Amino acid sequence: MMTEYDAVLLDLDGTLCEYTRGTEQLLPAAFERVGVEPMFAPEAYVERVDSYADRADSMLERRRLCFADLAAEHGYDRQIGREVADAYAAERDHSNVRFLDGAAEAVEQLAERYPLAMVTNGGPDMQDPKLETLGLERYLDSLVYAGYEGPAKPDPEPFERALDALGVSADRAVYVGNNYETDVLGAASADLSSILVGEPPASGPVEPISTVSTPGEIPRALEGPSSDRR
């Protein structure tokens, strides 16, 4: 018999939503917006941008530092790199995110039954536009920007902060995410059970209580024989 939980914690990216355009589409559009030829490949940006995390307070500033260095390395002025970073941010606007299939309905159903908290890696500058576009704020009782004001997932701290905000103990809550390493193992580090959206690895130290193929299946995965299904 599955436990009847008192609260649900949710991941955002890849669990509830996805970008309509990825870096492969956004970077060429940013170069075109600035009026310069592509000076580096998307892979170069993806490989290096996280190395600037300790030097920047936001994803935008991290990207501006990265693009400036890449521009200089390819014989361009560093300011051009910063302009491309700003153009990239403009292209990656509110319209560039959408719900995964069934996610909007799932969140609405969950909010009718549970207090909801979100624990997402990324700062407000990166995550708030998505939440605004998707209209998710009205469903959330707590929001933790992991990696912004504290350690990122899979560290237990962001999960513990969400639980404290809800006033719920770990054994009475469940976390839903799509990444085994950051979500399933991270939740376990805070003594939380988890539901994985996707397939778990063939072997791993922790098993989620359930796996689902799409976010639309999350409410059903939380229904045990004793659940209130009114």
FENVENKA-V82969 format. One record per backbone hydrogen bond with DSSP energy under -0.5 kcal/mol. CO is the residue of the C=O (numbers start at 1). NH is the residue of the N-H. Records with the same first field share a line. If there is no record, write none. Layout:
# FENVENKA-V82969
CO=NH, NH
This chain:
# FENVENKA-V82969
3=5
6=115
7=174
8=117
9=176
10=119
12=15, 16, 17
16=100
17=14
18=98
22=25, 26
23=27
25=29
26=30
27=31
28=32
29=33
30=34
31=35, 36
41=44, 45
42=46
43=47
44=48
45=48, 49
48=51
49=52
50=53
52=55, 56
53=56
58=62
59=63
60=64
61=65
62=66
63=67
64=68
65=69
66=70
67=71
68=72
69=73
70=74
71=74, 76
72=75
77=80, 81
78=82
79=83
80=84
81=85
82=86
83=87
84=88
85=89
86=90
87=91
88=92
91=93
93=96
94=97
96=20, 21
98=18
100=103, 104
101=216
102=106
103=107
104=108
105=109
106=110
107=111
108=112
109=113
110=113, 114
115=8
116=141, 142
117=10
118=120, 144
120=122, 146
123=126, 127
124=128
127=131
128=132
129=133
130=134
131=135, 136, 137
136=139, 140
137=140
142=118
143=145
144=120, 146
145=148, 149
146=122
151=147
152=155
155=159
156=160
157=161
158=162
159=163
160=164
161=165
162=166
163=167, 168
169=172
170=173
172=6, 7
173=193
174=9
175=195
176=11
177=197
178=180
179=183, 184
180=185
183=187
184=188
185=189
186=190
187=190, 192
188=191
193=175
194=209, 210
195=177, 197
196=198, 212
210=196
212=198
214=217
215=218
217=221
218=222
219=222
220=223
222=224
224=227
227=229
